[in-house]
Amino acid sequence: MGATAAPVRGAPAPAYPATSGGYRAPDTGRYAAAGPPPASWSSGATAEPTIDGHANQAVHHQIRQAVVHRVQYANALHASHYWDLRRTSPVGPHALVFLYASLDPRFADPRRPYYEIRAASRLFRDGSEVQDLPALLAELCEIAEGYLAGGGVFDPVAQMTQAGEPMPAEARYVGVSVSTLLSSGSGGPELPGVGGMGIPGRNLVVMSDDNLLVVERPARAHEQVEVNSTCPHFSGGGVEVRSWLPLTPEQQVDPAWRALQHLNRLVLAGQERKAATVASTGGRRRH
């Protein structure tokens, strides 16, 4: 039984749906059977080819591409709710999204597996206490540490989110993101006459392999998102994001990174503990 989401700064806002995005990966050999790639991979390492001759680097890039599309959609939904609820139950400018990858069983060819990115999310009711993103993330980290204290398990889908897609048993955590709505001035995101989709947004993403992504969503839907990342662009096929650049010096010093990276490590620790708990009970999940 999933635990009730812990109280954080601002009461939970109404949930918004989280539909999946997906991508078709190149031949992945061992990866197809083992799930998403190990968290220890880094962009600076030499990728080991799979048995089919494709580098694991290509698989990691495909996951990052799918994550970009997924958080872009999550940010757009965040903006839509910000607009729709502004007079009744205003939501805050920041939202939390946990990201998972799973193999889509409808695509059975093991040489061309298709992975879905599934998301679990949380909005916050607006208020002065949820405006400061580093402080909000720090509080979320404290809550996660509380779940892990004394040998406990931290599962963000059950304990820190309010909406999400069904997670297959084989789904693997691949990253955490914070969605932020942007403004051209003070006083919160601007509300143009074109509705919520006219509000631009940004997602900070920490991948489980420690790479960082900044996804900038323009107010005009026809424009491509811009991605800045600690990992280089690698063309691996599928739906490509054309604008992929290194993190700028200004992006690198964003104070939110430290807390978001810590939250990522806490999720990974929770995943390891959860797996150990399942193994110790012979594969039976303890409720």
C-alpha positions as CSV (number, residue, x, y, z in Angstrom):
1,M,0.0,0.0,0.0
2,G,1.5,3.4,-1.0
3,A,2.1,5.9,1.8
4,T,0.3,9.2,1.8
5,A,2.4,12.0,0.3
6,A,4.2,13.8,3.0
7,P,3.3,17.4,3.8
8,V,5.6,19.9,2.3
9,R,5.6,23.7,1.8
10,G,2.2,24.5,0.5
11,A,-0.7,22.1,0.4
12,P,-0.8,19.7,-2.6
13,A,-2.4,21.3,-5.6
14,P,-4.9,19.4,-7.8
15,A,-3.1,16.7,-9.7
16,Y,-2.4,16.9,-13.4
17,P,-2.3,13.9,-15.8
18,A,1.1,12.5,-16.8
19,T,1.0,10.9,-20.2
20,S,4.0,9.0,-21.5
21,G,6.5,9.8,-24.1
22,G,8.5,7.2,-25.8
23,Y,11.3,6.5,-28.2
24,R,12.7,3.8,-30.3
25,A,16.2,2.8,-29.3
26,P,18.9,1.3,-31.5
27,D,19.9,-2.4,-31.0
28,T,20.7,-2.6,-27.3
29,G,21.6,-6.2,-26.6
30,R,22.0,-6.6,-22.9
31,Y,20.3,-3.4,-22.1
32,A,17.0,-4.6,-23.4
33,A,16.9,-7.4,-20.9
34,A,18.4,-5.5,-17.9
35,G,16.3,-2.3,-18.1
36,P,17.7,1.2,-18.3
37,P,21.4,1.7,-18.1
38,P,23.4,1.6,-14.9
39,A,23.6,4.9,-12.9
40,S,27.4,4.7,-12.9
41,W,27.7,5.5,-16.6
42,S,29.1,9.0,-17.3
43,S,29.5,10.9,-20.5
44,G,33.3,11.0,-20.1
45,A,33.6,7.2,-20.0
46,T,34.3,5.1,-23.1
47,A,31.1,3.3,-24.0
48,E,31.3,-0.5,-24.3
49,P,29.7,-1.8,-27.5
50,T,26.8,-4.2,-27.1
51,I,26.7,-7.6,-28.7
52,D,25.0,-6.0,-31.7
53,G,27.7,-3.4,-32.2
54,H,25.8,-0.4,-30.8
55,A,27.4,1.6,-28.0
56,N,25.6,2.0,-24.7
57,Q,26.2,5.7,-25.2
58,A,23.5,5.7,-27.9
59,V,21.0,4.1,-25.5
60,H,21.7,6.8,-22.9
61,H,21.2,9.5,-25.4
62,Q,17.9,8.0,-26.5
63,I,16.8,8.1,-22.8
64,R,17.9,11.7,-22.5
65,Q,16.0,12.6,-25.7
66,A,12.8,11.0,-24.4
67,V,13.2,12.7,-21.1
68,V,13.5,16.1,-22.8
69,H,10.2,15.5,-24.6
70,R,8.5,14.3,-21.5
71,V,9.5,17.2,-19.2
72,Q,8.6,19.6,-22.0
73,Y,5.1,18.2,-21.9
74,A,5.0,18.2,-18.1
75,N,6.0,21.9,-18.1
76,A,3.3,22.7,-20.6
77,L,0.7,21.0,-18.4
78,H,2.0,22.9,-15.4
79,A,1.5,26.2,-17.3
80,S,-2.0,25.1,-18.3
81,H,-3.0,24.4,-14.7
82,Y,-1.4,27.6,-13.5
83,W,-3.7,29.5,-15.9
84,D,-6.8,27.5,-15.4
85,L,-6.7,27.5,-11.5
86,R,-5.4,31.1,-11.1
87,R,-8.7,32.4,-9.6
88,T,-9.8,29.3,-7.7
89,S,-6.9,27.2,-6.4
90,P,-3.7,28.9,-7.6
91,V,-0.7,26.6,-8.1
92,G,2.9,27.6,-7.4
93,P,5.5,28.3,-10.0
94,H,7.4,25.1,-9.3
95,A,6.4,21.4,-9.7
96,L,8.3,18.2,-9.1
97,V,8.5,15.3,-11.7
98,F,10.1,11.9,-11.2
99,L,11.0,10.0,-14.4
100,Y,11.0,6.2,-15.1
101,A,11.8,4.2,-18.2
102,S,10.1,0.9,-19.2
103,L,10.1,-1.3,-22.2
104,D,6.9,-1.0,-24.2
105,P,5.6,-4.6,-24.6
106,R,3.7,-3.7,-27.7
107,F,7.0,-3.5,-29.6
108,A,8.2,-7.1,-29.4
109,D,11.3,-6.9,-31.7
110,P,14.3,-7.3,-29.3
111,R,16.6,-5.7,-31.9
112,R,14.5,-2.5,-32.0
113,P,13.0,-2.1,-28.4
114,Y,10.8,0.8,-27.7
115,Y,11.0,2.5,-24.3
116,E,8.4,4.7,-22.6
117,I,9.2,7.5,-20.2
118,R,6.6,7.4,-17.4
119,A,6.3,10.2,-14.9
120,A,5.0,10.8,-11.4
121,S,4.5,14.5,-10.4
122,R,3.5,16.9,-7.7
123,L,2.2,20.5,-7.8
124,F,2.1,22.8,-4.9
125,R,-0.5,25.4,-3.9
126,D,0.8,28.9,-4.5
127,G,2.2,31.0,-1.6
128,S,5.2,32.8,-0.4
129,E,6.6,29.5,1.1
130,V,6.9,27.8,-2.3
131,Q,8.5,30.6,-4.2
132,D,12.1,29.8,-3.2
133,L,13.0,26.8,-5.2
134,P,16.3,25.8,-3.4
135,A,14.5,26.0,0.0
136,L,11.5,24.0,-1.3
137,L,13.9,21.3,-2.7
138,A,15.9,21.3,0.6
139,E,12.7,20.6,2.5
140,L,11.8,17.7,0.1
141,C,15.3,16.3,0.7
142,E,14.7,16.4,4.5
143,I,11.4,14.5,4.0
144,A,13.2,11.9,1.9
145,E,15.9,11.5,4.5
146,G,13.2,11.0,7.1
147,Y,11.8,8.1,5.1
148,L,15.3,6.5,4.8
149,A,16.2,7.0,8.5
150,G,16.3,3.9,10.6
151,G,16.5,1.6,7.6
152,G,13.2,2.8,6.0
153,V,12.4,2.9,2.3
154,F,11.9,6.0,0.2
155,D,9.7,5.5,-2.8
156,P,8.9,9.0,-4.3
157,V,6.0,7.6,-6.5
158,A,4.2,6.5,-3.3
159,Q,5.5,9.0,-0.8
160,M,6.1,12.3,-2.6
161,T,3.8,12.6,-5.6
162,Q,0.1,13.1,-6.2
163,A,-0.3,12.0,-9.8
164,G,1.3,9.5,-12.1
165,E,1.1,6.8,-14.6
166,P,1.0,3.1,-13.6
167,M,4.5,1.9,-13.2
168,P,5.3,-1.5,-14.6
169,A,7.3,-3.8,-12.3
170,E,10.3,-3.4,-14.6
171,A,10.2,0.4,-14.7
172,R,13.5,1.9,-13.6
173,Y,14.2,5.3,-12.2
174,V,16.1,7.5,-14.7
175,G,15.9,11.0,-13.2
176,V,14.2,13.8,-11.3
177,S,13.1,17.2,-12.7
178,V,11.7,20.4,-11.4
179,S,9.3,22.4,-13.6
180,T,9.4,26.1,-13.3
181,L,7.2,28.7,-15.0
182,L,9.0,31.8,-16.1
183,S,8.3,35.6,-16.0
184,S,9.7,38.6,-17.8
185,G,9.4,40.6,-14.6
186,S,8.5,40.4,-10.9
187,G,5.4,38.9,-9.3
188,G,5.4,35.4,-10.8
189,P,4.8,34.1,-14.3
190,E,3.2,36.5,-16.6
191,L,-0.3,35.7,-17.8
192,P,-0.7,36.7,-21.4
193,G,-4.0,36.8,-23.1
194,V,-3.3,33.6,-25.0
195,G,-3.8,31.4,-21.9
196,G,-1.5,29.1,-20.1
197,M,0.4,27.8,-23.1
198,G,1.7,31.4,-23.6
199,I,3.7,31.1,-20.3
200,P,7.3,30.0,-21.0
201,G,8.9,27.5,-18.8
202,R,12.1,25.7,-17.8
203,N,12.9,22.2,-16.5
204,L,16.0,21.4,-14.5
205,V,16.8,17.7,-14.7
206,V,19.2,15.5,-12.9
207,M,19.6,12.2,-14.6
208,S,20.4,9.0,-12.6
209,D,23.8,8.9,-14.3
210,D,24.5,12.4,-12.7
211,N,24.2,14.3,-16.0
212,L,22.3,17.6,-15.9
213,L,19.9,19.0,-18.4
214,V,18.2,22.4,-18.7
215,V,15.2,22.3,-21.0
216,E,13.9,25.8,-22.0
217,R,10.3,25.8,-23.4
218,P,9.4,28.9,-25.3
219,A,5.9,30.5,-25.0
220,R,5.3,29.8,-28.7
221,A,4.4,26.1,-29.2
222,H,5.8,26.0,-32.7
223,E,9.3,26.7,-31.5
224,Q,11.8,24.0,-30.6
225,V,12.9,23.6,-27.0
226,E,16.5,24.5,-26.2
227,V,18.6,22.0,-24.2
228,N,21.8,22.7,-22.3
229,S,23.5,19.7,-20.8
230,T,26.6,18.4,-19.2
231,C,26.7,15.5,-21.7
232,P,27.4,16.1,-25.4
233,H,24.9,15.6,-28.1
234,F,25.0,12.3,-29.8
235,S,22.8,11.5,-32.8
236,G,21.2,8.1,-32.1
237,G,18.2,8.3,-34.3
238,G,14.6,8.8,-33.3
239,V,13.0,12.3,-32.6
240,E,16.0,14.5,-32.2
241,V,16.2,17.8,-30.2
242,R,18.0,20.1,-32.6
243,S,19.3,22.7,-30.1
244,W,21.6,20.8,-27.7
245,L,24.4,22.9,-26.1
246,P,26.7,22.7,-23.1
247,L,25.5,24.2,-19.8
248,T,26.3,27.9,-19.6
249,P,28.3,29.4,-16.7
250,E,25.1,31.0,-15.4
251,Q,23.3,27.7,-15.5
252,Q,26.1,25.8,-13.8
253,V,25.9,28.0,-10.7
254,D,22.1,27.8,-10.3
255,P,21.6,27.2,-6.5
256,A,18.8,24.7,-7.1
257,W,21.3,22.1,-8.5
258,R,22.8,21.1,-5.2
259,A,19.4,20.2,-3.6
260,L,18.1,18.5,-6.8
261,Q,21.3,16.4,-7.0
262,H,20.9,15.4,-3.4
263,L,17.3,14.4,-4.0
264,N,18.4,12.3,-6.9
265,R,20.9,10.5,-4.7
266,L,18.2,9.9,-2.1
267,V,16.0,8.4,-4.7
268,L,18.8,6.1,-5.9
269,A,19.4,5.0,-2.2
270,G,15.7,4.3,-1.8
271,Q,15.7,2.2,-5.0
272,E,18.6,0.1,-3.7
273,R,17.0,-0.4,-0.3
274,K,13.7,-1.3,-1.9
275,A,15.4,-3.9,-4.1
276,A,17.2,-5.3,-1.2
277,T,14.0,-5.5,0.8
278,V,12.3,-7.4,-2.1
279,A,15.2,-9.7,-2.4
280,S,15.3,-10.5,1.3
281,T,11.6,-11.5,1.2
282,G,12.1,-13.8,-1.7
283,G,10.6,-11.5,-4.2
284,R,7.5,-10.7,-2.1
285,R,6.9,-7.0,-1.5
286,R,6.3,-6.0,2.1
287,H,3.2,-3.7,2.5
